[in-house]
Amino acid sequence: MSEKGKKQFGVWMDTHHATIVGRENLQSGDFVIIGHEKMDGQGSNSSENAANNAERDSLQKLFKNITAHMQNVDQLHITGTGTAQEQFMKYLQETAQYKNVEMKESTTDKMSDEALIEYITAHF
């Protein structure tokens, strides 16, 4: 299958936000922003353990919200500012429908939507 025929997506993320980029017509066309996701804010917790559990659960929910935008992914480029993209890659590798996705990662600072589209386009 040629590079153009593959379903390609890009995600910029940190531990609180994600921007998802995909092709306009799924397998062809220019890359466009297809979604923004935010981690729900958490209230106060009575213990450090409860706070850690709440943060982990919120991150898992963020990951699920991101994947809802990406159906039948062939190639994925994940970028961001820290460890969130590594955790997201691990999450995807443990999820059956994403096990065979060709994934690449990089580290970048927060950028505008337009700059992210250019960045992802350059990687594909």
N, C-alpha and C positions, 0 to 999 in steps of 0.2 A: 504494500500500500504506500503510495507516495506521501510525502510530508503534507501536501495540500489536502489530501483526503482524510487526514486524521483529525479527530476531535481534540482541539488544543485549548487549554485554559491556562490562565496565570492568576496567582493570588499574591497580593501584598498583605502582610499581616503583622500585628504585634499581639500582645496578650489581651488587648481590649477591642481592637477593630480589625476588619478585613475588607478588602476591596477585591472583587472577583471580576476578571476580564475573560471574555470568550469571543469567538467569531460571531459576526452578525447572523450568518446563515448556517450556524453550527459547524459545517465542514469547509466553508469557504467564506470569502468576504473579509473585510477588515475587522480587526479586534475592536471591541467596544466594552464599556463597563456594563456588566450584567447584574451587578448587585453590590450592596454595601451591607455588612453585618457588624453589629456591636455586641459586646458582652454585656449582659445585664448587670447593673450595679448590685452589689450585695449589701445587705443591712449589717448591723453590728452582730457579732457572734460572741457567745459566752466563753469560748475557749479557743486556743490556737488550733487545736485539732479540728474543731467545727469550722473555723475560718478556712483551713487548708482544704477540707472536704468541699466546702461551698465553692471555693475557687476552682478546684478540679472539676466539679460538676458544671460550673459556668463555662469553663473552657471546652468541655465535651459538648455542651449545647451549642457553643459558637462553632465548633467543628461540624456538627450536624447541620447547622444553618448554612454553612459554606457549601457543603457537599450537595445540599438541595438545589443549588444553582448549576451543578455540574453533572449532567447525566452522560453515561457511557464515555468516560474520559479515556483518551489514548495517551495523550502527553500533557504533563502539568509542570509548570515552572512556579515554584514557591519562593517568595522573597520577603524580607522584612528586617526588623531591627535586632532581633534577639533569638531566644530559644523557642519561641512559639512555633516557628515554621518546622523545627525539628520534631516537636511534639505532634504537630499536624501530620507530618510525613509518617511518623510511627503509628498514629491513629489510622491513617489510610492503609498502611501495610497490614494492619490487623483487621481491616474491614474487607470482607470477601470480594465485593464488586470493584475494589480499587487495588487488589493485590498485583495485577499485571500492568498497572499504569507506569509508563516511563516518566520518572520524576527527576527533576533537577532543582537545586536550591542555590540561592545566593543571599547575600546580606546587603541591604540598602536602607537608606534613611527614608522617612515618610516623603512621598512625592505627590504632586498633583495628579488628578485622574489622567490628564493628557500625557504627562510625562510617564506614567505607569503604562499606558497603552503603547507608547513609543518603545519603552524598555522591554515589554513582553514581545512586541512585534520583532524586535531585534534578536530575541532569543529563539524565535521560530523562523 
